[in-house]
């Protein structure tokens, strides 16, 4: 073990560098196989480079394909945001006409979520 505080700090620094390098390597690898524009041979070449020379391979990958990595990540984030917005609209949508509101309240009554008095209240609100 270490006896000196400086050795502990140095060990902690190298441990941080090692974890950061693993994160970069996995990010490159996941991006590589998530890219639909790259051919199989291209993926195989990059995979060989990333596996057998990980530090250099990750550095070259980031330099050569960093911009397209960002574009794919931004496109995926926009896609997820649009899907989330559609889901929220679908879940939060309230029936617009009074007939739709009454039908929705009747479904709740039939399923046992609300009782007769609550159904009557919702029906009165819809007709008002």
N, C-alpha and C positions, 0 to 999 in steps of 0.2 A: 504494500500500500504506500501511499504518499505520506510524507511527514511535513511537507512544506505547503503553506497556503498558496504559493505561486504555482506549485505543481498541480494543485486542485483546480486553480483557475485555468491553467493550460489544458488539463484534461477535459474540463467543462467546455472550453472553446472548441477543441477537436471533436468532442461529442456533438456539439451544436452543428459544426460543419458537416459531420457525417449524416446527421438527421436531415439537414437542409439538402444535401446532395441526393439522398434517397427520395426526398419529396420531388425534387426537380426531375430525377430519373423516372419516377413513376408517372409524373405529369406528362413527360415526353412520350412515354410508352402508351399511356391511355389515349393521348391525342393521336398518336400514330395509328392505332387500330380503330379510332373513331372517325378517321378521315375517309370519306367515301370517294374522294377524287383521286386518291393515290392508288396505283395498281398493286397487284399482289407482289410483283417482283420488287417494286419500290419499297413496299412495307417490309419485305424480307431483308432487303439491303440495310434499311434503317435499323431493323431489329438486330441484325448481326452486329452492326456498329455499336448500338446501344448496349448490347449484352457483353461483347468482348472488350470494348474500350469505353466503359460507361462515362467517365469524366469528359473525355474528348468528344465522344458521340453525343452526349447531351448538349455540350457547348456548341457543336456544329449544328445540331438539330435546332437549337434555339435561334442561332444566327440565320440559318437557311429558311426555317419555317415559322419563325416567331410571329410574323404578321398574319399568316393564315391561321395560326393557333388562336390569335386574338379574334379574328373574324368569325371563326367557328364558335368560339365561346360566347361572343356577343350575340350571334344568331340564335344559339341555343337558349340564352337567357331571355331574348325577346320572345321566342317560341313558348317558353315556360310561363312568361309573364302574360302572354295572350291567352294561354290555356287557363291560367289562374283567373284572369278577368272574366273569361267565358263561364267558368265554373261558378264564380261569385254571382254573376248576373243570373245564371240558371237557378241557383239556390235562393238568392234573395228576391227573385222576381215574385211580385204579388199579382194576383189576377186583377185585370183592369176593369172589366165590366162587373156589374152587380151579380149577373147570372154566374159568372166564373167564381166570384167570391162565395156565393151561396153553395155552388157545387163543391168548392174546396172545403167549405165548412161541413157539408154533408159527408164528404169523405172522412174528415176527422171524426165526425160523430159515429159513422159506421165502423171505423177502426177502433173506437173506444178511447181516443185521445181526449175528447171533450164530452161533456154531458149535455143533456137537453137544454138546460138553462144557458150554458155558454153558446150552444148552437143558436138559440133564439136571439141572444145578444149580438152575435156575429151577423145573423140574418137581418136584424134591425139596422145595424150599421151599414150593411151593404145596400139596403133599400133606402136609406136616408140620403 
